[in-house]
Amino acid sequence: MDANRLAAFFQSQQGNIFNFIDLFSGGMFRRLTIFALGIMPYITASIILQLLTVVVPTLEKLQKEGELGRRKITQWTRYLTVILALVQSFGIAVTLQNSEGGFVLNPGIGFILMTVLSLTTGTAFIMWLGEQITERGIGNGMSLLIFAGIVVGLPRAIADIYSHVVVSRDWTPST
């Protein structure tokens, strides 16, 4: 990956969906680190299974069974998270490789496989970490990880506000 071209791309895309995704990944999407997907595949999997419990009688029965049913749904959530991470990371790899920005220095199947493996592993690790935080009784691990990701982006956001309002005296919202 050409980190300078990727940084220039994100700089030119101020105020759009890429920065919104970057906010929830704690700046990891911008740098395309192993944790670029963050906890979003887990959240998506949880929402999908929550919605399916209303539609699928088997899932509704599992949810009403108590602790054993919740464990089974949690296990399915983990599997769905990995599947979603695989699909999302494959999409990111193909998009980066086929983009005209020249982000990928050595395109090919090796780049795609390494990207898919790295991003999926990062998501699985974050999912495990969130579950460990919850099991240890510190709080809702996933919520704490999301909160930490947002807090990490606060200094950059404050610096941007300072440069717009105080330095350049530009009071209009950036687009």
Residue pairs with C-beta under 8 A, 6 or more apart in sequence:
1 32
1 96
1 103
1 104
1 105
2 102
2 103
2 104
2 105
3 31
5 101
5 102
5 103
6 30
6 31
6 32
6 101
6 103
7 30
9 101
9 103
10 18
10 19
10 22
10 30
13 19
14 174
14 175
15 174
15 175
18 29
18 30
21 29
21 40
22 28
22 29
22 30
22 153
23 149
23 150
23 153
24 38
24 39
24 40
24 146
24 149
24 150
25 35
25 36
25 37
25 38
25 40
25 149
26 35
26 38
26 148
26 149
26 150
26 152
26 153
27 152
27 153
27 156
28 34
28 35
28 36
28 38
28 149
29 36
29 37
29 38
32 92
32 96
33 122
34 118
34 119
34 121
34 122
34 125
35 122
35 123
35 125
35 126
36 92
36 119
36 122
37 85
37 88
37 89
37 92
37 119
37 120
37 122
37 123
38 123
38 126
38 145
38 149
39 123
39 126
39 127
39 130
39 142
39 145
39 146
39 149
40 88
41 81
41 82
41 84
41 85
41 88
41 123
42 77
42 81
42 123
42 126
42 127
42 130
42 142
43 142
43 146
44 81
44 84
45 77
45 78
45 80
45 81
45 84
46 77
48 80
49 59
49 73
49 76
49 77
49 80
52 59
53 59
53 60
53 62
53 63
53 73
54 60
59 73
61 69
62 69
62 70
62 72
62 73
63 69
63 70
63 73
78 127
81 123
81 124
81 127
82 120
82 123
82 124
85 119
85 120
85 123
85 124
86 116
86 120
88 119
89 115
89 116
89 118
89 119
89 120
89 123
90 112
90 116
92 115
92 119
93 111
93 112
93 115
93 116
93 119
94 112
96 103
96 104
96 115
97 104
97 107
97 108
97 111
97 112
104 111
126 145
129 141
129 145
130 141
130 142
130 144
130 145
131 141
132 141
133 139
133 140
133 141
133 144
133 145
134 140
134 141
134 142
135 141
138 144
160 174
164 170
164 171
164 174
165 171
